[in-house]
Amino acid sequence: MDPGGFAGPSEKTVKPLTPEALAAFKAAQEKAGVIYISRIPPGMRPTKVRHLMGAYGEVGRVYLQQEDAKRAYLRRKYTSTKKAHYTEGWIEFKDKRVARSVAEMLNAQPIGGKKGSRWRDDVWTMKYLPKFKWNMLTEQIAHEAAVHTAQLRVELSQSRKEQREYLKNVELARVLDKRAERKRKTSGDGDTKDADDAPRPQKVLRKVKDDAPTTAPSSKEKLKKAKPADPRPGAEAQLNSVLGSIF
């Protein structure tokens, strides 16, 4: 329970409870009644609520719920109001009959007060809670606080998980970039080396013989070269003998 939103009785005496005192305390709790206020005027504090409600009967405990932390941060950042604001509240009357009558009488009625008062034109929005005791409120607030704490723990764990995943992806991207850069450098050096080691085309030079004839061959030489040799042995000697006998 938020200490800033609590306004208990003025006397603060702590004594050990006897069986008679414990029975009297339980009887007082059974007799008490609780009023729920759904809207607290801006700037109104628990002490002011106790003062206003005290005019209608004996008030026990008062608890006002502060506004959401995020909303309070934005309000303090963008407005000039720095004080705490309360959104809803619970008021305990010593007598449940007084609590019921006060809720029925003041609901949807202006707060009133002196002329020029800050909350003169504000309207009460309250309701009597039958069979509702103060310990139920404390249990509800404790449960809501535990749920809120668990929710914050889950959100924090999720945020840490997302952060670790993000850092992991960043490191993986950095390693992949380095690997790609190294591969590009290696492939560029290999291409340059292969280009240097490649054999260069050699010029083919024709060798011209020095003893080649510079003039064109005559017609007789062409005929001699064109006349095929007689493959038979002794053909030329036989031809000479035949020609000698004739002439």
C-alpha positions, 0 to 999 in steps of 0.5 A: 500500500502506498504510504503517500495515499494513506491517511489513518487516524490521528492517534498512533498508539501501539499496544498488545491486543488482549482477547477482549481487545481483539474481540472488540476490534473484530466487532468494530471491523464488522460494524465499519463500512467502506465507500469507493470514490471513482474520481478524485479531483486534481490536487486533492490529497488524502488529508483533504478527503478526510477533512471533508468526509469527517463532517458527515461522520467518524472516519477510520482509514482513507486510501487514495490510489496514485495515478500511473507512473508513466502518466505522472511522468508525462504530466510533470514533463509537459505541464507545470503541475508537479504534485502527485495526483490521485485517481480513485480512493476508499474511505472507511467509516466507523458505522456502515449506516453512516457510510451508506447514507453519505454515499447516497447523499453525496453521489453526483453532488458538487463538493461545494465549499467557500466561494473561490475554492479550488474544488467548489464546482467538482462533483463527487462520484462515490458508491457504498460497497456492501460486505466490503472490509478494509482487509479485502482492500489491502489484499487486493492492493497486495495482489495487484502489486504482486501482479505488477511486479511479476509483469515487470519481471517478465517484461524485463526478461523479454527485453534482456532476451531481445537485447541478447538476440540483437547483439548476437545478430550484430556480431554474426553480421560483423563476422560475415562481413569480415569473411566476405571481405577476406574472400573478395581480397583472396579472389582478387589476388588470385585473378591477378596472379593467374593473369601474370602467369599466363603464357604470352602469345609468341610471334611466328617468324617464317625462315627464308632460305638464303639459297632460294632462287630469286628468278622464276623457273623456265618452261623447260625446267617446269617440264622436267619437274613436271615429268614423272620418273619411270618407275621401271628399272632399265627402261632408259637403256632399252629405249636407247638401244631401240633408237640406235637400231633404227638409225 
